[in-house]
Amino acid sequence: MKTPDEKLTLKLKRSSIARAKAEAKKRGTSVSRMVEEYFDHISPPAPSAKEGSDTPIIDSLILGVKSVPDFDWKEERTKYLLKKYGYE
């Protein structure tokens, strides 16, 4: 489920608005998208959950698991079971 966009009103000098519109046209995007990208750049969204997710707690747990580098779950589980049942 995607979060709906909301409206934000900014007060800027006419010359700044004109430059922003020209730059957006040159990039093939909108001024709104450029502003959003700028805000994401200076203050990235928290990686705790996907925006608009129905399961934010699960998503945050999954993100935590993905951050474990080079961990082979199957190998560790096999070692555990071998030791548990006396084959190691």
C-alpha positions as a Markdown table, in Angstrom:
| # | Residue | x | y | z |
|---|---|---|---|---|
| 1 | Met | 0.0 | 0.0 | 0.0 |
| 2 | Lys | 1.5 | 3.3 | -1.1 |
| 3 | Thr | 1.2 | 6.3 | 1.2 |
| 4 | Pro | -0.7 | 9.1 | -0.6 |
| 5 | Asp | 1.2 | 12.3 | -1.3 |
| 6 | Glu | 0.4 | 15.4 | 0.7 |
| 7 | Lys | 0.6 | 19.1 | -0.3 |
| 8 | Leu | 3.2 | 21.5 | 1.0 |
| 9 | Thr | 3.2 | 25.2 | 0.4 |
| 10 | Leu | 6.5 | 27.0 | 0.2 |
| 11 | Lys | 7.2 | 30.8 | 0.0 |
| 12 | Leu | 10.1 | 31.5 | -2.3 |
| 13 | Lys | 11.4 | 34.4 | -4.4 |
| 14 | Arg | 10.1 | 34.4 | -8.0 |
| 15 | Ser | 13.6 | 34.1 | -9.4 |
| 16 | Ser | 14.2 | 30.9 | -7.3 |
| 17 | Ile | 10.9 | 29.4 | -8.5 |
| 18 | Ala | 11.8 | 30.2 | -12.1 |
| 19 | Arg | 15.2 | 28.5 | -11.7 |
| 20 | Ala | 13.7 | 25.5 | -9.9 |
| 21 | Lys | 11.1 | 25.0 | -12.7 |
| 22 | Ala | 13.8 | 25.4 | -15.4 |
| 23 | Glu | 16.0 | 22.8 | -13.6 |
| 24 | Ala | 13.2 | 20.4 | -13.2 |
| 25 | Lys | 12.3 | 20.7 | -16.9 |
| 26 | Lys | 15.9 | 20.1 | -17.8 |
| 27 | Arg | 16.0 | 17.0 | -15.6 |
| 28 | Gly | 12.6 | 15.7 | -16.8 |
| 29 | Thr | 11.1 | 15.8 | -13.4 |
| 30 | Ser | 9.0 | 18.0 | -11.2 |
| 31 | Val | 9.9 | 20.6 | -8.6 |
| 32 | Ser | 8.1 | 18.6 | -6.0 |
| 33 | Arg | 10.1 | 15.5 | -6.8 |
| 34 | Met | 13.4 | 17.5 | -6.7 |
| 35 | Val | 12.4 | 18.9 | -3.2 |
| 36 | Glu | 11.5 | 15.4 | -2.0 |
| 37 | Glu | 14.8 | 14.0 | -3.2 |
| 38 | Tyr | 16.6 | 16.9 | -1.5 |
| 39 | Phe | 14.9 | 16.2 | 1.8 |
| 40 | Asp | 15.6 | 12.5 | 1.5 |
| 41 | His | 19.3 | 13.3 | 0.9 |
| 42 | Ile | 19.7 | 15.6 | 3.9 |
| 43 | Ser | 17.5 | 13.5 | 6.2 |
| 44 | Pro | 17.1 | 9.9 | 5.0 |
| 45 | Pro | 14.0 | 8.1 | 6.2 |
| 46 | Ala | 14.5 | 5.7 | 9.1 |
| 47 | Pro | 15.1 | 2.1 | 7.9 |
| 48 | Ser | 12.9 | 0.7 | 10.6 |
| 49 | Ala | 9.9 | -0.1 | 8.3 |
| 50 | Lys | 8.7 | 0.4 | 4.8 |
| 51 | Glu | 6.6 | 3.5 | 4.4 |
| 52 | Gly | 2.9 | 2.6 | 4.4 |
| 53 | Ser | 3.6 | -1.0 | 5.4 |
| 54 | Asp | 0.8 | -3.1 | 7.0 |
| 55 | Thr | 3.4 | -4.9 | 9.1 |
| 56 | Pro | 6.0 | -2.4 | 10.3 |
| 57 | Ile | 7.3 | -4.5 | 13.2 |
| 58 | Ile | 7.9 | -7.5 | 10.9 |
| 59 | Asp | 9.5 | -5.3 | 8.3 |
| 60 | Ser | 11.9 | -3.8 | 10.9 |
| 61 | Leu | 12.8 | -7.3 | 12.1 |
| 62 | Ile | 13.5 | -8.4 | 8.5 |
| 63 | Leu | 15.7 | -5.4 | 8.0 |
| 64 | Gly | 17.7 | -6.3 | 11.1 |
| 65 | Val | 18.2 | -9.9 | 9.8 |
| 66 | Lys | 19.4 | -8.6 | 6.5 |
| 67 | Ser | 22.1 | -6.6 | 8.2 |
| 68 | Val | 24.0 | -9.7 | 9.4 |
| 69 | Pro | 26.8 | -10.2 | 7.0 |
| 70 | Asp | 27.8 | -13.6 | 5.7 |
| 71 | Phe | 25.8 | -15.7 | 8.1 |
| 72 | Asp | 24.8 | -19.2 | 6.8 |
| 73 | Trp | 21.7 | -20.2 | 8.6 |
| 74 | Lys | 21.5 | -23.7 | 7.2 |
| 75 | Glu | 25.1 | -24.4 | 8.2 |
| 76 | Glu | 24.6 | -23.1 | 11.8 |
| 77 | Arg | 21.3 | -25.1 | 12.1 |
| 78 | Thr | 23.1 | -28.3 | 10.9 |
| 79 | Lys | 25.9 | -27.8 | 13.4 |
| 80 | Tyr | 23.4 | -27.2 | 16.2 |
| 81 | Leu | 21.4 | -30.4 | 15.3 |
| 82 | Leu | 24.6 | -32.5 | 15.0 |
| 83 | Lys | 25.8 | -31.4 | 18.4 |
| 84 | Lys | 22.3 | -31.8 | 19.9 |
| 85 | Tyr | 21.9 | -35.4 | 18.8 |
| 86 | Gly | 25.5 | -36.4 | 19.6 |
| 87 | Tyr | 27.0 | -36.7 | 16.1 |
| 88 | Glu | 29.7 | -34.1 | 16.6 |
